[in-house]
């Protein structure tokens, strides 16, 4: 499997995640939330919107550079949520 450097990280040719999506409704409005879980390590990253999820996936694949050297914020663990 080949790897290439993207900033200070490596891009991989294959990445696997368990994707969870759920809709939260509050005050008559709703928004989608998401989490990605690494099936090997069990690490889970939460996203407050689909846009945050998509930005993270684009960075992971080398399609979107990091913003000013910073990662987008994670919305924390999703343990106990769907």
C-alpha positions as CSV (number, residue, x, y, z in Angstrom):
1,X,0.0,0.0,0.0
2,X,1.5,3.4,-0.9
3,X,1.4,6.5,1.2
4,X,2.0,10.2,0.3
5,X,2.7,13.1,2.6
6,X,0.0,15.7,3.1
7,X,1.4,18.4,5.4
8,X,2.6,16.6,8.4
9,X,0.3,13.5,7.8
10,X,0.3,10.6,5.4
11,X,-2.5,10.0,2.8
12,X,-3.4,6.3,2.4
13,X,-4.8,4.4,-0.5
14,X,-7.4,2.7,1.7
15,X,-9.2,3.9,4.8
16,X,-12.1,2.2,6.6
17,X,-14.5,3.8,9.0
18,X,-17.9,3.0,10.5
19,X,-20.1,6.0,9.6
20,X,-23.0,6.9,11.9
21,X,-25.6,9.6,10.9
22,X,-28.5,10.8,13.0
23,X,-30.8,13.8,12.9
24,X,-31.2,16.0,16.0
25,X,-34.3,18.1,16.3
26,X,-34.6,21.1,18.6
27,X,-37.0,24.0,18.6
28,X,-38.6,23.1,15.3
29,X,-35.3,22.9,13.4
30,X,-33.2,19.8,12.7
31,X,-29.6,19.1,11.8
32,X,-27.6,16.1,10.9
33,X,-24.8,14.9,13.0
34,X,-22.2,12.2,12.3
35,X,-19.4,10.2,13.7
36,X,-16.6,8.1,12.2
37,X,-15.2,5.2,14.1
38,X,-11.9,3.5,13.2
39,X,-12.7,-0.3,13.2
40,X,-9.2,-1.2,14.3
41,X,-8.5,1.2,17.1
42,X,-12.1,2.0,18.1
43,X,-11.4,5.7,18.1
44,X,-14.5,7.7,17.4
45,X,-14.7,11.3,16.1
46,X,-17.9,13.3,16.2
47,X,-19.1,16.0,13.8
48,X,-21.7,18.7,14.5
49,X,-22.7,18.9,10.8
50,X,-22.3,17.1,7.5
51,X,-20.1,19.9,6.3
52,X,-17.6,19.2,9.1
53,X,-17.7,15.5,8.2
54,X,-17.1,16.2,4.5
55,X,-14.3,18.6,5.2
56,X,-12.6,15.9,7.3
57,X,-13.0,13.3,4.6
58,X,-11.6,15.7,2.0
59,X,-8.6,16.4,4.2
60,X,-8.1,12.7,4.8
61,X,-8.0,11.9,1.1
62,X,-5.7,14.9,0.3
63,X,-8.4,16.7,-1.5
64,X,-8.6,19.7,0.9
65,X,-5.7,21.3,2.7
66,X,-5.8,21.9,6.4
67,X,-7.1,25.4,7.2
68,X,-4.1,27.5,8.5
69,X,-2.5,24.3,9.8
70,X,-5.5,23.6,12.1
71,X,-7.8,20.7,12.1
72,X,-11.6,21.4,12.2
73,X,-12.9,21.0,15.7
74,X,-14.5,17.7,16.6
75,X,-17.8,17.7,18.5
76,X,-16.5,15.1,20.9
77,X,-17.3,11.5,21.5
78,X,-20.7,10.2,20.5
79,X,-20.8,7.5,23.1
80,X,-24.4,6.8,24.1
81,X,-25.8,8.4,21.0
82,X,-27.3,6.3,18.3
